[in-house]
């Protein structure tokens, strides 16, 4: 059995009452520490127990019914959980025995106002006992990764400090940490706080390049100045072994994950019914960033389908959403963040474009800013089956197209001036079109390393495909639907089937024997796994495989691999109905499970 130490420090909550007292350390052993965080804050749990320990003597401690107490639980490594200092008010404490306090004290808060429900501090002939449990939404310790260092827990009564530390964790990952049989530490000295300038990102630091000078991408306070320092101080792991951890659960049909380019401590999750949620430093915030449920029709293939943050979001606060309105049409609108960085201004909407849809399916729905600073909008062919209205090949329709908008212009029309068919409004709606021949581009992305575009285009009867557009393309390309399905498979027997060279064929296809609806992903350019750089991840909504390839040569995807088993989270969890991949500010990747309402992060193999 592994042994470690848990560290529990008691600090006075009323400093003025104990300022003249001398702090006394009471190092103790710990029998058990259990932390759970399945991904939803209301399911978090904390349990701690230390029994028959002579260091635990309530008669030698202050009276919490008068002094109150504080409690802190903190992991030592970068990215580990932390509660901050939690105040345990005197009114929740009662004395045990006669007179009260003769046998110890009990803390009871059934509402868990700070996440702690019960603490029992009790004397005994062979040593005292300290038991603690709690959890729920108010318990702030989040498990976003396997904990990398000892877990410290601090509780305070008067000048006395009971302390321990778990350094060996028998269970560590997938939302659960368990340590047992911890040895008593030598003393109760707390670990040093995160140090900006030590070349290691710790706590909520956005970067740490080893100095405290501004102007080099990482500011003197370890906040990001530009994307050049996104990986500064972030630990990395060699090799290509993968795992995944759940970061959120209890969501309503998650369909998209993203983040502003200089915000590594938050990810924004789009819920199909019309909300955008925030996970901040591992905690799913209870209040939505944006709630447009009354405006969006849901569900099936409709709803709020994506969000994209302006490249200069840090200064202008603009972000853009793609949703299906109550008439069933596609709306692209701009919103602005409020004075609260975690809440958008719901009254700031500016509708850029509304596009009439023929049917309820094939809405596309993806928004993404390209490396050129323009906003790309993926549009499906209008729906039904087989593109009955021939929208994808119709140059006078915005359906079945990739659009390219200049959202920094003064106002409509929003078409980028350099679009291939832009003729200054003479033949609208051609001006917005960047490319054509799309059936339902469900998740496209730009490789942040090269600027190349990758898109999953959902197939009809037999073939699913991944298409590719290299950076620097002048636009105007035709990706083939509904002349072709997949790679040169003639769909309707049109004359154009004789000239496949006039169309752009996919770099990868697979048949409906392997799935039924492709989910496009991202090229990995994150900080944590540098050996995976350049690897494109994609999936299928029906079969939920996770596959990769690396590079495109001669119009074909290279180095294909199946990573389904590698990414499987284990611990009784699974990833299914994969509706989207996502990417955070640092380029780390996420997976959304639509039906189970969960989001997972791809991490190095543990």
N, C-alpha and C positions, 0 to 999 in steps of 0.2 A: 504494500500500500504506500503510495506516495505521501510524503509529509511536507508541509509548508507552514507558513505562519500567516494568520490574519491579524490585521492591525486595526484596533478599535481605540480611538482616542476620545476622551471626554473633555470638552472645553466649556467653560462657564458661559451661559447665555446672558448673564447680567454682569458685565465686566466691572461695573462700579461697586458691586457688592463683594467682589473677590479680588480687587486690585491689589490689596495689601497682602493677600495670601501667596504662599509659595507653591507653584505647581508641583504636584507629586505624580510620578509615573507609576502605573500598576500594570506592567507587561503580563499578558495572560496567553494561555494556549486556546486554540479554537477547535471545537469538535467538528463543526460543519458550517459551510457557507454555500448557499444556493441562490443563484440569480437566474431569472428567466426573462426572456424578451422575445416572444415568437414573432414579433414584427408589428404588433398592434399595442399601443400604450396601455389600453385597459386590460391587457393580459400579462403585463409585467408582474414579477414576483420577487420578493426578497425574503430569505430565511437565514437566520444566524443562530448558532447555539454554542455555548461554552459552559461546561458543567464540572462540578467538583474541582474547582480551581481556587486555591488559597488566595490568589491575587484578587478574587472577586469577593469583597467584604463590604456590604452596604453600610455597615456601621462606621467604616473609615472614610466614607464618601460624603459629599454634601447632600442636602435634602432637596430633591428635585421638585417637591410640592411647593417649595419656596423659590428656589433658584431657577427652575426650569432646566432645560438641557438643549444641546445642539447635537446634530448627527451629520456626518459626512462620509460618503462612500466614494472612493476614487481609484481608478486603475492607473498604474504608473506609466504605461507606454503610450506613445502617440496614437490617438484614435480610440483609446480605451474609454470606457464609460466614466461618468462623474455625476454626482448629485448636486454638488455645491453644498453649502452649509444649510441644513434644515433646522428650523427652530421648533423645539418640542416644548410647548407652553406649559407653565406650572399647573394650569387648570385640568390638564389631562392626566396628571399624576395623582396616585393615592398611596398612602402608607399601608404596609401590611403588618399584622400583629398588633399587640397591645403593649405600650402605646403605639400609635401608627408610625411605622418605619422601623419597629423593632426587628421585623423579619425581612425587611426590604421594601421595594417599591414596585408599583405596576403603572404602566402607561397604557391608556386605552383611548383610541380615537376611531370610532366606528366609521366616520366619514373619510378617514385617511386624508386629511386636509393637506398633509405634506407627503403622502405616500406611505406613512408608517401607521399600522393599525395597532400593534401591541408590542410592548417591551416588558419583560419580567426580569427584575433584578432582585435575586433572593439569596439569603444566607443559608449555610448548611454546615453541619459538623465536620464534614470532610472537604469543605470548600464551597464557595458560592456558585450560583448559576446565573447566566445572562442569556435570555432568549429574546429574539426579535423577529417579527414578521410583518409583512405589508405588501404593497404593490398597487396596481391600478394606474390610471392615467396620471395621477399626481406624483407617482414614483419616477424620478427623472433619470435613473441610471439606464442608459440604452446600450444594448449589445449590438453593435454594427459590424463587429469583426471578432475573431478569436482574440481574447485578451492577451496582450503581449508582455505584461509585467505583473508584479504583485498587485493585489487588490487591497487597498487601504480603506478602512471604515472608521469614522471618528464620531463619538458621542460625548456630550459634555455635561458634567454636574460639578459645580464649584471648581476648585483648582485641581481636582484629581483627574488623571488620565488613565483609563483602562485601554490597553493597546495590544494588538496582534497583527499578523500579516500572513495571508495565504500566498505563498510563492510557487507552490506546485498545485496545479489544477487537474483533477482526474478527468473532468469533462470540460471541454473548452471549444465551443463552436455551435453553429446552427441555433443560435438563440438561447443557449443554456451554458452556464458555468457552474461547476461544482468543485469545491475543495473540502478536504477532510483532514482531521488530525494535525492541525497546525501547531508548531512549536511556538513558545513564547519568545518574542523578540528581546533583544538586549535592553532596549529602552523605547520610549515613545516619540522620539524625534521624527517629525513628519518629513516626507521626501521634499526636495526642493521643487518650487513651482516651475512650470515651463519657462525655459530661458530663450528669449529671442536672440538669435545670433550664434546659436550653437550648431547650426547646419542640420538640424533635425526638426521637422514639423511636429509640434506637440500641441495637445489640446485643440483649441480653435484657431491656431495660427494658420494663415492662408499660404504661407511660404516661409522658408528660412534658408537663406543662402550663405550663412556663416558669417555675416557681418551686420552691422546696424546702420548702414548707409542707404539713403534713398537715391533714386535715379537710375538704378540698375535692374528694374523690374520688380524687385522685392523691397518694399519700403522699410524704413528704420524700425517700424513697429510690427514687422512681419505680416503686413497686408500686401496684396498684389497691386502692382502698378500697371502691368501689362502681361500678356500671355506668355512672354518669354520666360517668366519665372514660375510657371504653373507647377513644374516638377521639382523646384528647388527645395531640398530637404525632405522630400517624400521618400520613404523607404521603398526599395524595389527588391524583387525576387527573381533570381535567374531561373531559366527553364520555361517550359510551356505547359506545365501541369496546372490544371484548373480546378476550381471548386466554386460554390456559390453560397451566399448567405441571404436570408430573407431580411429585408429592411422595412417592409410595411405589409400589413394585412388588414382585413376588414374594409377594403376599398370597394367602391361601386364601379365595376367594369373598368379597370385601368387600361388605357389604350395608348399612353405616350408618357415618356420621361425625358426631361431636359433640364437645363440650367443656364443662367446667364454666364457669359464667357469668363468673368472674373469672380465667380462666386462658388468656391469649392466646398463650402459648408452646407449648401442647400441643394436639393433636387426638387423639381416641380413635376407632379404627377397629374395627368389629365384623366378625369373620370368621365365616362361617356355620357352620363346623364346631364352634365353641364357644370361640373365643378373642377377647379384646379386646387390640388392639395400640396402642402410643403412638408418634406422631411428635412428637418434642420438638425445637424449634428446627431443624426440617428433617431430623432424623435419625430413622429408624425404629429404635426400640429393639429389641434382640434378645430380651428377656424379655417375655412377655405380661403385661399388667396383670391379666388374669383368664383362667384356663383351666378351663372346665367341659366339655371335650370328652366325658368319660365320662357326663355327665348329659344331653347334647343329642343328639337324633337328627337326622341330616343326610343327604341334602340335598333336592333338589327345592324344595318350598316350605316345608320344615321346617328347623329348626336354631336357632342363636342369631341372633335377628333384629333386636334393637336394644338400646340402653342409654340411660338418661336419668339425669342427675345431679340430685340434690336441689338446689332453689334455694339452700339454705344449706350446700351441700357443703363449702365452705371451713371451716366450723365443725363439722359433724356427720360428714363423711366418707361419707355415704350415697349409694349409686347403685342403680339398679333395672334389671333385665334381663328380657327377654321371650324365652323359648326353648320349643322343642318337646321334651318329655321322651321317654324311650325307649318309653313307651306311646303316643306320638303325640299327647299332650295339651299344651295351652298352660299354661305356668307363668310367673307374674310373681313375681319374688323380689327381695328387698333384700340388698345386700352392703355391706361397709364397707371403706374403704381401710386398709391396714396402716400401720405406722410408717414404711415406705418409700413416699413419695408416688407412685411408679411401679409399685407392686405392691399388689393388693387382698388382703384376708384371705379365703382360700378357705373357711375354716371359719365365716364370719360370716353364712351364708345364712339368711334368714328368708323363707319362702314366704308370699306374701300371698294368692294365689289360684291354683287349678288348675282349668282348664276343659276338660271332655271334648270332643274333636273327633270328628266323624262320619267324616271321610275325611282323606287325607293332604294335601290342598291347601286353599287359602283359609284360611290361619291368621292373616291380618292380620299382627300382630307388632310394630306401631309403639307405642312409648312416648314420651310428651312431656308435660312440665309446661306447663300453661296459664298465662296471666297471672293467674289466680285462685289459683295455688299448688297446684292439684290435679293429680294424675297421670291423664292420659287414656290409655286402652288401646283400640287399634283391633282389633276382632274380625271375621274373615271369617265367611261363612255356614255353615261346616262342610264345604264342599267338594263334590266330584263336579262336576256341571254342572246348572245350572238350579235350584239350591237344592231338591233333591228332598224334603227333610224340612221345608221351609217355615220355616227358622229365622229368616230376616231379619225376617219379619213376625210372628213368634211372641213375644208379650210375656212369655212364661214361659221364654225361652231367652236366654242371654248371647251366643249366636252371631249374627253379622250386626248387631252393635251397637257403639256407641262407649260405653265405660265411663268413669266418673269416680270416682277413688278419693282419699280423704283419708288420705295415708300418715303424717300427723302425729298421728293418733289413737293411743290406747294399744294397740289391737289389734283383731282382727276382731270384727264385720264392718268392712270398710274403706270402705264407700260414703260419699260426701260427703253431709252432712246436707241440703244444699240441692238434691240431685238431684231431678228432677221426679217420680219414682215412689217416692221413699223414704218408706216408712211404718213406719220403726223396726223392720224385720225381720218384719213380719206376713206379707208375701207374697214373701219372697226367691225368686228372685234379682233381682227388679225393682229393688231398691235401688241397685245399681251402675250401672244403665243411664242414660246421658245422651241418646242418640239411637238410632234404629233404621233399618232399610231399607238396610243396607250389604251389598254383595256381597263385596268384598275390599279394604278401604281400605289400599292399598299406598302408604304415606308421606303422612302428614298433618302439618301444621305450623301454628304460630301466628305471625302477623305481629308481630314484636316492637315495631313502631311503633304498631299500632292494636289488637292483641289479636284480630283476625279470624282464623278458622280456614279453611285451605284443605286439601282432601283429594283425592287421586287415587283413584278407585274403579274397579277393574279390571272391564271389561265381559265379556259372555258371547259372543254370536255376532257382533255387528255394531258396537256402540258402546262407546267408552271415554269417561270423563267426569272433569271436575274439579268438585267441589262446594265450596260456600262457606257459612260460618256467621258472621255478624257478631258482633263483641264485644258482650257484654251479653245474648246470647240466654238465655232461661230454660231452654233444653233441651227435651226431649220431642219434637223434630222427627223426621219420618220422611222418609228420603231416597229411598224409592220402590222399591228392589229387594225382591222379584222381580215386583212389579206392573208396573214400568216398567224398561226398559233405556235408559239415556241420557235425553234430553230428550223426555218424553212419548211414547216408543215403547212401546206396550203389548206386554208380553212374553208373558204367559200367557192373555190374554183375560179376565182377572178383571173382575168388576163394578166394582171400584175404578177401572178405567181411565177410567170416565166422570167421575170427580171428581179430575182431576190437581191441583186447588187444595188438596187435602188433603195433598199431598206437596211436598217441596222438590226442585225440578228443578235439574240442574247448571247452572253458569254457562258451561260450555264442554263441547262434545263433539266427537269426531272418529271417523270410521268406520274399520273394519279395512282399508280401502284405504291408510291412512296408518300403521298399526301394529297391534299386537295386545294390548298390555298396558301400560297407563299407569303411569308412575312419577311420583308427586307430588313437588313440590319445596318451595321456600321463596320468600318475598318478600324481596328483597334490602334489607337495612338496614345494610350494612357501612360501613367507614370509607374504603376506597380509591377508590370510584367513586360519589360522592354524587349524580351525575346519574342514576344507575340506581335511586335510592331508590323503593320502592313497586312494583318490577317483580317479578312472580312467574315463576319458572323451573319448567319441567316437561319430562318426556321420555317416551319409550316404550321398553320393554326390547327389543322386536323390531327396530324401525327405527332406534333410537338418535338420533332427531332431538333437538334442544334448542330449545324454543320458549318464548316469554314472552308475558305480557299484563300490563297495568298498569291496575288499578282494576276495579271491578264497578259497573255502573249498570243499573238496571232488570232485575236478574237476569241480565245478560249481561256476559261478560268484554270489556274494552275494550283498544284499542291492541295488538292481537295482532301478533306478529312471529316469524319463524324466525331463530334465532341459531346454527344448526348450524355454518355455515361460519365464523362469527366466533370461536366457541369452539374450533374444531379446533386441536390443539396444533402440528401441522406437525412438521418435522424427522424424518419417518419414523414418527411416533407417530400413533395414532388412538384415539378413545374409542368403544367399542361395549358391547353388553349392559349398558346403564345400569340398575343395580339400585337406585340411590338417589342423592339429593342429600344434602349435609350442610352444617352451619353451625358455624363456630367462635365463640369468645367475642366477637370483634369483629363478627360478622355476615357475614364473608366466606364464600363458598359453595364447595362441593366436589362432585365427581362420582365415583361408584364404577363401575368397569368390572369386572363380576363374573367373566367368563370369562378375561380377561387378568390379573386380580389386581392392578389398578392403581387409584390414586386421583389425581385431578387437581384443581387449584385454579383457579377462575376469577379472572383478574387483568386489570388494564387492558391495553388494546392496546399492544404495544411497538413 
